[in-house]
Amino acid sequence: MARVSYLRPAYSPERAASRAHRRLTTSPSRRNRRGRFVVGGILLAIVGVIAVGALLLVLAKASLNNDSNALANVGMPLGGGTIESVTVRTGPHSRQVPVEIRGNQIWPRHLIPAHELLSIDVVIKRPGWVAWLAGKTQLLHMNLMTPSASLRQHYLTLPPGQPIVLRFKDPIRVLAVGTTGYLTRQVLHTPLTVVKLRRTADAGTLAVAAQMRGWETSPPTVVSWFPTGASTAAVAAPAPGSRITPHTAITLTFAQPVAKVLGANRPPVSPAGSGSWQTVNEHTIRFVPTGYGYGLGAQVWVPLPNSVHLVGGEQAGTATGGKWTVPGGSTLRLQQLLAQLGYLPFDFNGKPVGLTPQAQESAAIKPPSGKFEWSYPNVPDTLKSMWAPGTLGTMTKGALMAFENEHGFSTVDGLAGPAVWRSLIAAVDENKRSTFGYSFVNVSLSGQNLSLWHNGKNIVTSTPVNTGIASRPTDPGTFPVYSHLRVTTMSGTNPDGSHYSDPGIPYVSYFNGGDALHAFERASYGSPQSLGCVEMPLGPAAAVWPYTPIGTLVHVA
C-alpha cells in the first residue's frame, strides 16, 4: 500500500492576517451575547420578585363590603386574619351603634332606622407571615346608608271582594300593619315586592311600615282604599262613631285630590274653636285640636259636602259627616280636683300631673293613683259616712255646685259637663283654691235642733228649730244648698188650700225644693210648726247663714 503524506501548506502572510482579523472581530461578540443573557435573566428574576411581592401585598389586604342580609361583611386577607374591633356610628361625633360579629358579617344588636347614614370602622389583624410585608393591622372604613322600602301606591280603588294589594319598589323582609301606634310586625320567610292583605271593609285606612332588612325599623305610612263608584269616597281615622280623646286628631283621606273635592274650603268642626285643619298631602287633611281640644264629654261632628260619601259616616240634614264621642272625666278625678281646690273636707296627695290642658284631660280620663286624707281631726261621723271615692254622691255634687257658684256658672247643677271640666282644669293650673272652707249642717227632726260645723269647728253647737208639720213634713235626707238669699219673699200654699206670701224673710238657704233654712219669728221654737222649712230665731239664723252658701250639705234625720 502506498503511503500518503499530508503536507502543511506553506506560510502565507495574507492567510495569517485573515486569522488575526477573525480573532479581533468575532470572539468579543459572542462574549457580549452571553453577558446580555445573564443580565436579562437577573432582571427578569427581579421583576418576578416584585410582581410576586405586589400580588402578595394585594392579597394581604382585607375589604369591607355591603351585605344583602347583615349590616356589612369583611373580606379577609390572604391566609386569613382576625377582626380586632368594629365601631359603628350614626354619623361623625354621634352615638355608637352596638353590633356583633357572626363569622365575617357585622350585625346590629338593636333595630336601626331605615335610611340612616352609618359610619363603619373595622380593624383587621393580619397573620404573622404576611404582617412583615403589609403591616400587622389594617383599618377599613365605609359609609353606609341603610336601605329604605317604599310603596308604589298609597290610594287604592278596589272592586268588591278584592284584597288589599301592597306593591313595593324593592323586596322587603319585614312588614308591620295595623293602626298608627298598634302595628303587628312580621318577618317574611322570603323577600317580597307584592303583599296581599285581607280586606275587612269597603273602605278604610291602614298603617304600613316595611323594611328591607330584618334589623331595621321605620315610621308607618298610611294606605287608603276606596270602593269603586261614581261618587267621591272618603275615609276617616279614627273611624266615625268611635270614642276619642279631647286631643285626638281626625284625618280625612279622599279618593280624589282635596283641591278637587273641597277647593279651598275646609269642613266645619263642632265644638267650634277646638283646633284647625292641616294639609297632610294631596289627598289628606287632618284636624289637629289645640288648647283644651274638643273638651271632656263632647260630641264631635264634622259634616262633609253632599257629593262626598264618608264611609262609616252618618246622615245629618243634607250633609254626610262623621261623629265622634269624647268620654267625660271620671268621678274619681273630679273628686281629686275638687279636693285639691279646697271644695271637699280632705286633701289629695297623688302622682303629679303636668299643668297643661292635654295632661290634665288625659288624667281626667285615667286618674293618677293617690290618697285622700281628711283635712280636720274632728269630722262629724255622719259626714265621714257619706264619703265614697269614685262614687258620684251628694258630697261630690255639693262640692261641684260650690265650685260652679264661685266660678260664675249661670246654671249650678252639680253636673260635670265640658265647660265645668275646662274650668276645673284651669283653676288647678292657676292654683285658684277656694278660701271659704267646708261647712256641714245637721238638722235633728226628733230633737228639733240644728248644729253647724265648719272647718273643724262647731260654729253653732245647737239651736232650737221648727221643722215641718205632719201634713207638710221636712223630708229626711242629705241635700246641697242650691239657693242662698240674704232676704226674699217666700210664697206657697197652706194646708187648707189658701195661698200665702211672706215678704222680707231673711237669711234663706234653699236645700230641697221649697224647704229652706231661714229666720222666722215665732212665739216658740223646738217643735214642728213650718210647712217643711227649718225655721230659726233671728240671731242663730244670722250666725248660720254666712256658712251655708250654695253647695253646703244639709243633713236632715
SEKOLTOR-96587 format. One record per residue (C-alpha): residue in three letters; x, y, z. Coordinates in steps of 0.5 Angstrom, whole numbers, padded with zeros to 4 digits, always signed. Example, Ala and Ser with C-alpha at 12.3 -4.5 7.8 and 13.67 -1.06 7.14 Angstrom:
<atoms>
ALA+0025-0009+0016 SER+0027-0002+0014 
</atoms>
This chain:
<atoms>
MET+0000+0000+0000 ALA+0003+0007-0002 ARG+0004+0011+0004 VAL+0000+0018+0004 SER+0004+0024+0006 TYR+0000+0030+0008 LEU+0004+0037+0007 ARG+0003+0043+0011 PRO+0001+0049+0007 ALA+0007+0054+0006 TYR+0006+0060+0011 SER+0002+0066+0007 PRO+0002+0073+0010 GLU-0005+0074+0007 ARG-0008+0068+0011 ALA-0004+0070+0018 ALA-0007+0077+0017 SER-0014+0074+0016 ARG-0014+0070+0022 ALA-0012+0075+0026 HIS-0018+0079+0024 ARG-0023+0074+0025 ARG-0020+0074+0033 LEU-0021+0081+0033 THR-0028+0081+0031 THR-0032+0075+0032 SER-0029+0073+0039 PRO-0032+0079+0043 SER-0039+0079+0040 ARG-0040+0072+0043 ARG-0038+0074+0050 ASN-0042+0080+0050 ARG-0048+0076+0048 ARG-0047+0071+0054 GLY-0047+0077+0058 ARG-0053+0080+0056 PHE-0057+0073+0057 VAL-0054+0073+0064 VAL-0056+0081+0066 GLY-0063+0079+0063 GLY-0064+0073+0067 ILE-0063+0077+0073 LEU-0067+0083+0071 LEU-0073+0078+0070 ALA-0072+0075+0077 ILE-0072+0082+0080 VAL-0079+0083+0076 GLY-0082+0077+0078 VAL-0080+0078+0085 ILE-0083+0085+0085 ALA-0089+0082+0082 VAL-0090+0077+0087 GLY-0089+0082+0092 ALA-0094+0086+0089 LEU-0099+0081+0089 LEU-0098+0078+0096 LEU-0099+0086+0098 VAL-0105+0086+0095 LEU-0108+0079+0097 ALA-0106+0081+0104 LYS-0111+0087+0104 ALA-0118+0086+0107 SER-0124+0089+0105 LEU-0131+0092+0108 ASN-0137+0091+0103 ASN-0144+0091+0103 ASP-0148+0085+0105 SER-0155+0083+0103 ASN-0157+0081+0110 ALA-0152+0084+0115 LEU-0150+0091+0116 ALA-0144+0089+0112 ASN-0138+0084+0111 VAL-0131+0083+0112 GLY-0127+0080+0106 MET-0121+0077+0110 PRO-0113+0078+0107 LEU-0109+0072+0104 GLY-0108+0067+0109 GLY-0114+0069+0114 GLY-0114+0075+0119 THR-0118+0077+0125 ILE-0123+0082+0127 GLU-0120+0086+0133 SER-0125+0092+0133 VAL-0131+0094+0130 THR-0134+0101+0131 VAL-0141+0103+0128 ARG-0144+0110+0129 THR-0150+0114+0126 GLY-0145+0120+0124 PRO-0139+0124+0126 HIS-0139+0125+0133 SER-0145+0122+0134 ARG-0148+0116+0138 GLN-0145+0109+0138 VAL-0149+0103+0135 PRO-0148+0096+0139 VAL-0146+0091+0134 GLU-0144+0084+0134 ILE-0139+0079+0129 ARG-0142+0073+0126 GLY-0137+0070+0122 ASN-0134+0075+0118 GLN-0141+0079+0118 ILE-0143+0085+0122 TRP-0150+0085+0125 PRO-0153+0091+0129 ARG-0156+0088+0136 HIS-0162+0093+0136 LEU-0166+0096+0131 ILE-0163+0101+0127 PRO-0168+0106+0123 ALA-0168+0106+0115 HIS-0165+0111+0111 GLU-0160+0112+0117 LEU-0153+0114+0115 LEU-0148+0110+0119 SER-0140+0110+0119 ILE-0137+0104+0120 ASP-0129+0103+0122 VAL-0126+0096+0123 VAL-0119+0094+0125 ILE-0116+0087+0122 LYS-0110+0084+0125 ARG-0106+0080+0119 PRO-0103+0073+0120 GLY-0095+0074+0122 TRP-0092+0071+0116 VAL-0096+0077+0112 ALA-0095+0082+0117 TRP-0088+0083+0115 LEU-0090+0085+0108 ALA-0097+0089+0109 GLY-0096+0091+0117 LYS-0099+0088+0123 THR-0106+0091+0122 GLN-0111+0095+0117 LEU-0116+0100+0118 LEU-0122+0099+0114 HIS-0128+0105+0113 MET-0134+0105+0110 ASN-0140+0110+0110 LEU-0147+0106+0109 MET-0154+0109+0108 THR-0159+0104+0111 PRO-0164+0102+0105 SER-0171+0104+0106 ALA-0177+0101+0103 SER-0183+0105+0099 LEU-0190+0103+0097 ARG-0191+0105+0089 GLN-0199+0107+0091 HIS-0202+0110+0097 TYR-0209+0110+0095 LEU-0213+0104+0092 THR-0219+0103+0089 LEU-0222+0096+0090 PRO-0227+0092+0087 PRO-0232+0088+0092 GLY-0228+0082+0094 GLN-0221+0084+0092 PRO-0216+0084+0097 ILE-0211+0090+0099 VAL-0205+0089+0095 LEU-0199+0093+0097 ARG-0193+0094+0092 PHE-0186+0096+0094 LYS-0181+0098+0089 ASP-0176+0094+0093 PRO-0176+0087+0096 ILE-0178+0087+0103 ARG-0176+0083+0109 VAL-0181+0086+0115 LEU-0188+0088+0115 ALA-0192+0091+0120 VAL-0199+0093+0119 GLY-0205+0096+0124 THR-0207+0103+0126 THR-0202+0108+0128 GLY-0199+0106+0135 TYR-0201+0099+0134 LEU-0198+0095+0129 THR-0196+0088+0128 ARG-0189+0086+0126 GLN-0188+0080+0122 VAL-0181+0078+0119 LEU-0182+0075+0112 HIS-0180+0068+0110 THR-0178+0071+0103 PRO-0177+0078+0101 LEU-0183+0080+0097 THR-0185+0086+0093 VAL-0192+0084+0093 VAL-0196+0083+0099 LYS-0204+0082+0099 LEU-0208+0083+0106 ARG-0215+0081+0107 ARG-0220+0087+0106 THR-0224+0088+0113 ALA-0229+0094+0110 ASP-0231+0097+0103 ALA-0226+0103+0105 GLY-0221+0105+0110 THR-0214+0106+0112 LEU-0208+0102+0114 ALA-0202+0104+0117 VAL-0196+0100+0114 ALA-0189+0100+0116 ALA-0184+0096+0112 GLN-0176+0095+0112 MET-0171+0091+0107 ARG-0167+0089+0113 GLY-0169+0085+0119 TRP-0166+0089+0123 GLU-0169+0096+0121 THR-0175+0100+0123 SER-0178+0106+0120 PRO-0184+0110+0121 PRO-0191+0108+0118 THR-0194+0111+0112 VAL-0202+0110+0111 VAL-0205+0106+0106 SER-0212+0108+0104 TRP-0217+0104+0100 PHE-0224+0106+0097 PRO-0230+0102+0093 THR-0231+0103+0086 GLY-0236+0108+0084 ALA-0238+0115+0081 SER-0238+0119+0088 THR-0232+0122+0091 ALA-0231+0117+0097 ALA-0227+0119+0104 VAL-0225+0115+0110 ALA-0224+0118+0117 ALA-0219+0116+0122 PRO-0221+0114+0127 ALA-0227+0111+0125 PRO-0233+0115+0125 GLY-0237+0113+0131 SER-0231+0111+0136 ARG-0229+0114+0142 ILE-0223+0119+0142 THR-0220+0124+0147 PRO-0220+0131+0147 HIS-0214+0132+0143 THR-0215+0126+0138 ALA-0213+0129+0131 ILE-0218+0127+0126 THR-0216+0125+0119 LEU-0220+0125+0113 THR-0217+0122+0106 PHE-0220+0123+0100 ALA-0220+0118+0094 GLN-0219+0125+0089 PRO-0215+0131+0091 VAL-0217+0135+0096 ALA-0217+0141+0092 LYS-0222+0138+0087 VAL-0227+0136+0093 LEU-0227+0142+0097 GLY-0223+0147+0094 ALA-0220+0152+0099 ASN-0226+0151+0104 ARG-0225+0146+0110 PRO-0231+0142+0114 PRO-0233+0146+0120 VAL-0232+0142+0126 SER-0236+0142+0133 PRO-0235+0144+0138 ALA-0232+0151+0135 GLY-0226+0153+0136 SER-0223+0147+0138 GLY-0217+0147+0133 SER-0215+0148+0126 TRP-0214+0144+0119 GLN-0207+0142+0117 THR-0206+0139+0110 VAL-0202+0133+0110 ASN-0201+0131+0103 GLU-0205+0132+0096 HIS-0211+0127+0098 THR-0211+0128+0106 ILE-0212+0133+0111 ARG-0212+0133+0119 PHE-0216+0137+0124 VAL-0211+0138+0130 PRO-0214+0140+0137 THR-0211+0146+0140 GLY-0212+0148+0148 TYR-0217+0144+0151 GLY-0219+0141+0145 TYR-0226+0138+0144 GLY-0227+0138+0152 LEU-0229+0132+0156 GLY-0235+0129+0155 ALA-0236+0133+0148 GLN-0240+0131+0142 VAL-0235+0132+0136 TRP-0239+0133+0129 VAL-0235+0134+0122 PRO-0240+0135+0116 LEU-0238+0134+0109 PRO-0241+0136+0102 ASN-0247+0132+0099 SER-0242+0130+0094 VAL-0238+0126+0099 HIS-0239+0119+0101 LEU-0236+0118+0108 VAL-0235+0111+0109 GLY-0238+0110+0116 GLY-0241+0117+0117 GLU-0248+0119+0119 GLN-0253+0123+0115 ALA-0255+0129+0119 GLY-0260+0134+0115 THR-0257+0135+0108 ALA-0249+0133+0109 THR-0246+0127+0111 GLY-0241+0127+0116 GLY-0237+0124+0122 LYS-0239+0124+0129 TRP-0234+0122+0135 THR-0235+0122+0142 VAL-0230+0124+0148 PRO-0231+0121+0154 GLY-0233+0125+0160 GLY-0228+0126+0166 SER-0228+0120+0172 THR-0231+0122+0178 LEU-0225+0120+0182 ARG-0221+0125+0178 LEU-0227+0130+0179 GLN-0226+0129+0187 GLN-0219+0129+0186 LEU-0219+0136+0183 LEU-0224+0139+0188 ALA-0220+0137+0194 GLN-0214+0140+0191 LEU-0218+0146+0190 GLY-0221+0146+0197 TYR-0228+0144+0196 LEU-0228+0138+0200 PRO-0226+0137+0207 PHE-0220+0133+0205 ASP-0213+0133+0202 PHE-0211+0129+0196 ASN-0204+0127+0195 GLY-0202+0123+0189 LYS-0198+0123+0183 PRO-0196+0130+0180 VAL-0200+0131+0173 GLY-0197+0136+0168 LEU-0200+0143+0168 THR-0202+0143+0161 PRO-0209+0142+0158 GLN-0207+0136+0155 ALA-0204+0133+0161 GLN-0210+0135+0166 GLU-0215+0132+0161 SER-0211+0125+0160 ALA-0211+0125+0168 ALA-0219+0126+0168 ILE-0220+0120+0164 LYS-0215+0116+0167 PRO-0214+0119+0174 PRO-0207+0118+0178 SER-0206+0114+0184 GLY-0206+0117+0191 LYS-0209+0118+0197 PHE-0215+0122+0201 GLU-0213+0125+0208 TRP-0219+0129+0212 SER-0216+0136+0213 TYR-0219+0136+0220 PRO-0219+0132+0226 ASN-0226+0132+0229 VAL-0230+0131+0223 PRO-0237+0129+0224 ASP-0239+0122+0224 THR-0245+0123+0219 LEU-0240+0127+0214 LYS-0235+0122+0214 SER-0240+0116+0213 MET-0242+0120+0206 TRP-0235+0120+0203 ALA-0234+0114+0198 PRO-0228+0115+0193 GLY-0230+0114+0186 THR-0238+0115+0187 LEU-0242+0121+0185 GLY-0245+0122+0191 THR-0248+0128+0195 MET-0242+0130+0198 THR-0239+0131+0191 LYS-0245+0134+0188 GLY-0245+0139+0193 ALA-0237+0141+0192 LEU-0238+0142+0185 MET-0244+0146+0186 ALA-0240+0150+0190 PHE-0235+0151+0185 GLU-0240+0153+0180 ASN-0242+0158+0184 GLU-0236+0161+0186 HIS-0234+0161+0178 GLY-0240+0165+0176 PHE-0243+0159+0172 SER-0250+0161+0170 THR-0253+0154+0172 VAL-0251+0151+0178 ASP-0253+0144+0178 GLY-0247+0140+0180 LEU-0246+0136+0173 ALA-0239+0136+0170 GLY-0240+0138+0163 PRO-0234+0140+0158 ALA-0235+0147+0161 VAL-0234+0145+0168 TRP-0228+0141+0167 ARG-0225+0146+0163 SER-0226+0151+0169 LEU-0224+0146+0174 ILE-0217+0144+0170 ALA-0216+0152+0169 ALA-0217+0153+0176 VAL-0212+0147+0178 ASP-0207+0150+0173 GLU-0207+0157+0176 ASN-0208+0155+0183 LYS-0214+0158+0185 ARG-0216+0155+0191 SER-0223+0156+0195 THR-0222+0161+0201 PHE-0228+0159+0204 GLY-0227+0152+0207 TYR-0232+0147+0208 SER-0239+0147+0212 PHE-0244+0142+0215 VAL-0251+0143+0218 ASN-0254+0137+0222 VAL-0262+0138+0223 SER-0265+0133+0228 LEU-0272+0132+0227 SER-0273+0128+0234 GLY-0269+0134+0238 GLN-0272+0140+0233 ASN-0265+0143+0234 LEU-0259+0145+0229 SER-0252+0145+0229 LEU-0247+0148+0224 TRP-0240+0145+0223 HIS-0234+0149+0219 ASN-0227+0147+0218 GLY-0226+0143+0224 LYS-0230+0148+0229 ASN-0237+0148+0232 ILE-0240+0155+0230 VAL-0247+0153+0232 THR-0247+0148+0237 SER-0254+0147+0238 THR-0260+0152+0237 PRO-0268+0150+0237 VAL-0271+0150+0230 ASN-0278+0149+0228 THR-0279+0144+0222 GLY-0285+0142+0218 ILE-0292+0140+0221 ALA-0295+0133+0220 SER-0298+0135+0213 ARG-0292+0138+0211 PRO-0286+0135+0214 THR-0279+0136+0213 ASP-0276+0131+0208 PRO-0270+0127+0211 GLY-0264+0126+0207 THR-0258+0130+0205 PHE-0258+0136+0201 PRO-0254+0141+0198 VAL-0256+0148+0199 TYR-0258+0151+0192 SER-0260+0158+0193 HIS-0257+0163+0198 LEU-0261+0169+0199 ARG-0260+0175+0204 VAL-0267+0177+0204 THR-0273+0174+0200 THR-0281+0173+0199 MET-0283+0166+0201 SER-0290+0164+0198 GLY-0294+0158+0197 THR-0300+0154+0199 ASN-0302+0153+0206 PRO-0305+0146+0208 ASP-0312+0149+0207 GLY-0311+0151+0200 SER-0310+0158+0201 HIS-0304+0162+0199 TYR-0299+0166+0203 SER-0294+0171+0201 ASP-0289+0173+0206 PRO-0284+0178+0204 GLY-0278+0180+0208 ILE-0276+0173+0210 PRO-0268+0174+0212 TYR-0262+0169+0212 VAL-0265+0164+0207 SER-0262+0158+0204 TYR-0266+0153+0200 PHE-0264+0146+0200 ASN-0269+0141+0198 GLY-0275+0144+0193 GLY-0279+0149+0198 ASP-0275+0147+0204 ALA-0270+0152+0207 LEU-0266+0154+0213 HIS-0268+0161+0215 ALA-0270+0166+0220 PHE-0278+0167+0222 GLU-0281+0170+0228 ARG-0285+0165+0232 ALA-0287+0165+0239 SER-0283+0159+0241 TYR-0278+0154+0238 GLY-0277+0147+0238 SER-0283+0144+0235 PRO-0286+0142+0228 GLN-0289+0149+0226 SER-0287+0150+0219 LEU-0289+0148+0212 GLY-0283+0144+0211 CYS-0277+0149+0212 VAL-0273+0149+0218 GLU-0274+0156+0222 MET-0269+0159+0227 PRO-0269+0165+0231 LEU-0266+0171+0228 GLY-0260+0171+0232 PRO-0258+0164+0230 ALA-0260+0165+0223 ALA-0256+0171+0222 ALA-0250+0166+0225 VAL-0251+0160+0221 TRP-0253+0164+0214 PRO-0246+0166+0212 TYR-0243+0159+0213 THR-0249+0156+0208 PRO-0247+0158+0201 ILE-0249+0154+0195 GLY-0246+0147+0196 THR-0247+0147+0203 LEU-0249+0140+0205 VAL-0256+0140+0210 HIS-0257+0133+0213 VAL-0264+0132+0216 ALA-0265+0126+0220 
</atoms>
